[in-house]
Amino acid sequence: MKEIYLAGGCFWGAEHYFRNIEGVVDTEVGFANGDIPSPTYEQVYTDTTGYAETVRVIYNPDALPLAELLRDYFCAIDPLSVNKQGEDEGTRYRTGVYYTNPDDLAVARSVFDEVEASLGASLAVELEPLRNFYLAEGRHQDYLVKNPDGYCHLPLKIFRYPRLVSDLGHLLGDEPDMTARLSNATALLKEKMGFFWVGFYLVKDDQLILGPFQGSVACMRIGYGRGVCGTAWKDARTIVVPDVEEFPGHIACSSLSKSEIVVPIFNENEIVAVLDIDSDELATFDSVDAFWLERFVKVL
């Protein structure tokens, strides 16, 4: 087992997020890289001790490589925000990755560079060796397990997605038939996430052909580059659409659809299908959905 210390804003929600990721073995919350010995929560809360609320993550590197864990971490933070995550503000809520093994620095640095390149901006996330760490009081450990309705700055869906990906892997097992795999994947997405419409379109020649889906009657064929699905295929990228009426060339399979996300599915470097999810509400999907749904289709 290995350990890494991750500061991601309020440690109640951060710990609950990490504990749901497959490959994480254990978590503890505490205070990292501050200036006084054995601080209390009340002392750290004053923002005068130099400590950051931090989660100690114990993980199995064979099941969860450090690079993947750090990508999961970046999905749960705003890496450009200084001393603020969600509505929580103060130096205790700064973001940071603190390592105990010097070999982890190169891996972390490569992920930092990857995220910086994707955002086109310098990150406001510390990357330092761990100088000290003190456990928080018992009432803060597993806080959202003890208090399911307790405060959290993270959206609830971010806790569901890691379990969803894990459930898919266990559900599919070694089943080789792709129709069976896609059918159960749509059912799982519908059941666990409650999406309005979810389904797959399969690449056949120059068209996308409707595959397994859950929801109302849908378009059976979509041309290359047409609509959101055809554009995601053409551009080879995930597309998030807050309002489908504003997307050029949108194909209205259902008048009830208000927002949409489409994720391409690759077999090596070739797109073989797309995952299409619609919502009957505006602006349902964001970067969290994109990150975890891309992880979801990789399991397929």
Secondary structure, 3 states (H helix, E strand, C coil): CEEEEEEECCHHHHHHHHHCCCCEEEEEEEEECCCCCCCCHHHHHCCCCCCEEEEEEEECCCCCCHHHHHHHHHHCCCCCCCCEECCEECHHHCEEEEECCCCHHHHHHHHHHHHHHHHCCCCCEEEEECCCEEECCHHHCCHHHHCCCCCCCCCCHHHHHHHHHHHHHHHHCCCCCHHHHHHHHHHHHHHHHCCCEEEEEEEECCEEEEEEEECCCCCCEEECCCHHHHHHHHHCCCEEECCHHHCCCCCCCCCCCCEEEEEEEEECCEEEEEEEEEECCCCCCCHHHHHHHHHHHHHC
